[in-house]
Amino acid sequence: MQKLLKKIKLHFTDPVKALFFDLRICFNFYSKLMLVYYYKINIPKTDFLITPDYIDLYNLFKNILRRKPNCVLEIGAGYSTIV
């Protein structure tokens, strides 16, 4: 309930910021839908890792498909390794 009241207050105090976060939530849902259900990429759900940012993962995936590089250097051991 408190979270909902904060969101409603944000829409009145800073509508541009509130709209940005609403659009980001929608695009995050779209990115997750495309990666998990359309492209069938299995992203594991664990308790000790932070939740993946599906927008960044989807952008990385689209760039790799579009550019078709010969070699990809991946730094890190997070969700981008799976994509």
ZAMAR-397014 format. One record per atom (N, C-alpha, C, O): residue in three letters; x, y, z. Coordinates in steps of 0.02 Angstrom, whole numbers, plus 50000, padded with zeros to 5 digits. Example, Ala and Ser with C-alpha at 12.3 -4.5 7.8 and 13.67 -1.06 7.14 Angstrom:
Ala506604971650390 Ala506154977550390 Ala506604983550390 Ala507124983450423 Ser506424988850354 Ser506844994750357 Ser506455000250394 Ser506705005750402 
This chain:
Met500414994050000 Met500005000050000 Met500435006350000 Met500295011149965 Gln500975006250040 Gln501415011950045 Gln501765013249978 Gln501865018949958 Lys501955007849944 Lys502285008449879 Lys501825011649828 Lys502035015749787 Leu501195009749830 Leu500705012549784 Leu500605020049797 Leu500545023949750 Leu500575021949860 Leu500495029049877 Leu501095033149854 Leu501025038749831 Lys501705030349861 Lys502295033849838 Lys502285034749762 Lys502485039949737 Lys502045029749727 Lys502005030149654 Lys501495035349632 Lys501625039249586 Ile500935035649665 Ile500425040649648 Ile500695047649663 Ile500585052249624 Lys501045048349719 Lys501345054849737 Lys501865056949685 Lys501895062849667 Leu502265052249662 Leu502775053749612 Leu502465056249547 Leu502745060549513 His501885053549528 His501555055749467 His501345063049471 His501315066449420 Phe501195065449531 Phe500995072449538 Phe501585077049549 Phe501575082749526 Thr502105074649584 Thr502675078949598 Thr503175079249541 Thr503445084649527 Asp503305073749508 Asp503775073549452 Asp503515068749398 Asp503725063049395 Pro503055071149356 Pro502745066649307 Pro503215063949254 Pro503105058449229 Val503735067649237 Val504205065249186 Val504595059249213 Val504675054249178 Lys504825059749274 Lys505195054249305 Lys504735048149313 Lys504945042449301 Ala504125049249333 Ala503645043749342 Ala503495040349276 Ala503455034149273 Leu503425044149223 Leu503295041349157 Leu503895037349132 Leu503815032049102 Phe504505039849145 Phe505105036249126 Phe505135029349159 Phe505275024449126 Phe504985029049224 Phe504995022649259 Phe504445018049235 Phe504545011949232 Asp503865020749218 Asp503325016549192 Asp503505013649124 Asp503375007749112 Leu503815017649082 Leu504035015049016 Leu504585009949024 Leu504605005048987 Arg505025010949072 Arg505565006249083 Arg505284999549107 Arg505534994249087 Ile504784999649149 Ile504464993449173 Ile504144989749114 Ile504194983649109 Cys503804993449070 Cys503494990349011 Cys504004987348964 Cys503914981748939 Phe504554991048951 Phe505064988448906 Phe505444982648938 Phe505664978148902 Asn505524982749004 Asn505834977049039 Asn505414970749030 Asn505674965349018 Phe504754971449036 Phe504304965849026 Phe504344963248954 Phe504354957248942 Tyr504354967848905 Tyr504414966048835 Tyr505064962348821 Tyr505074957348786 Ser505614964848849 Ser506274961848839 Ser506294954848868 Ser506574950248838 Lys506004954048927 Lys505984947348958 Lys505564942648916 Lys505754936848906 Leu505004945048892 Leu504574940948850 Leu504934938648787 Leu504884932848768 Met505294943148755 Met505654941348694 Met506214936348708 Met506294931548671 Leu506604937548759 Leu507174933148774 Leu506964926248797 Leu507214921148773 Val506494926048843 Val506314919648875 Val505824915648833 Val505904909548826 Tyr505324918848804 Tyr504804915148770 Tyr504894914748694 Tyr504734909648663 Tyr505144920048664 Tyr505214920048591 Tyr505874916748570 Tyr505874912248527 Tyr506434918848600 Tyr507084916048582 Tyr507274909948624 Tyr507774906648611 Lys506874908448675 Lys506954902448717 Lys507644902248751 Lys507974897048751 Ile507854907848780 Ile508474908148818 Ile508304906848891 Ile507914910448921 Asn508604901648919 Asn508464899748987 Asn508904903849035 Asn509504902749039 Ile508604908549070 Ile508954912749118 Ile508784910049187 Ile508204910349208 Pro509284907349223 Pro509144904149287 Pro508934909149341 Pro509154914849341 Lys508504906849385 Lys508284910949441 Lys508604908149504 Lys508464902449523 Thr509014912049537 Thr509344909849598 Thr509224915049653 Thr509034920749639 Asp509334912949714 Asp509224917349771 Asp509814922049785 Asp509714927549811 Phe510414919949767 Phe510994923949785 Phe511204928949731 Phe511644933049745 Leu510924928649672 Leu511084933449620 Leu510564938949617 Leu509984937949636 Ile510764944749593 Ile510274950149584 Ile509854948549523 Ile510044944549481 Thr509284951649518 Thr508844950349462 Thr509154953249398 Thr509454958649401 Pro509084949849343 Pro509394952349281 Pro509034958449254 Pro508424959249262 Asp509414962849222 Asp509124968549187 Asp508984966249115 Asp509434966149073 Tyr508374964349102 Tyr508194961449038 Tyr508284966348980 Tyr508394964248923 Ile508244972848994 Ile508334977748941 Ile509054977548915 Ile509164977448855 Asp509534977448961 Asp510234976948940 Asp510384970348906 Asp510754970148856 Leu510114964948932 Leu510224958448901 Leu509934958148831 Leu510234955348785 Tyr509344960948822 Tyr509024960848756 Tyr509414965248706 Tyr509494963348648 Asn509654970948729 Asn510064975248685 Asn510714971748666 Asn510924972148608 Leu511024968348712 Leu511634964548697 Leu511484959048646 Leu511864958048599 Phe510944955448656 Phe510744950048612 Phe510604952648541 Phe510824949648492 Lys510244958348536 Lys510094961248470 Lys510734963548435 Lys510804962748374 Asn511204966448472 Asn511824968748442 Asn512244963048416 Asn512534963548362 Ile512264957548452 Ile512644951748430 Ile512324948748367 Ile512684946848321 Leu511664948348366 Leu511324945648306 Leu511414950248245 Leu511494947848189 Arg511394956748256 Arg511434961448201 Arg512144961948173 Arg512234962048112 Arg512644962248216 Arg513334963148193 Arg513694956748174 Arg514154956848134 Lys513484951148202 Lys513774944548189 Lys514534944548194 Lys514884943348144 Pro514794946048253 Pro515524946448260 Pro515854939548257 Pro515534934448273 Asn516494939348236 Asn516864933148235 Asn517074930948305 Asn517104925048321 Cys517204935848347 Cys517444934448415 Cys517084939248463 Cys517024945148449 Val516854936648519 Val516524940648570 Val516914939948635 Val517004934448660 Leu517144945548662 Leu517494945548726 Leu516994947348780 Leu516734952948780 Glu516864942848825 Glu516374943948878 Glu516754944648943 Glu517134940148963 Ile516654950248977 Ile516994951449041 Ile516464951149095 Ile515964954749092 Gly516574946849144 Gly516104946049198 Gly515844938849198 Gly516014934849155 Ala515464937449247 Ala515194930649253 Ala514454930949272 Ala514214927149314 Gly514114935549241 Gly513414936549259 Gly512944933749207 Gly513084928849173 Tyr512374937149199 Tyr511864934849154 Tyr512054935849081 Tyr511784932449037 Ser512504940549067 Ser512694941748997 Ser513054935648968 Ser513044934748907 Thr513364931549010 Thr513684925448986 Thr513164920748956 Thr513314917248907 Ile512574920448985 Ile512054915948962 Ile511784918248894 Ile511654914148850 Val511704924748887 Val511444927548824 Val511964926648770 Val511854928648713 
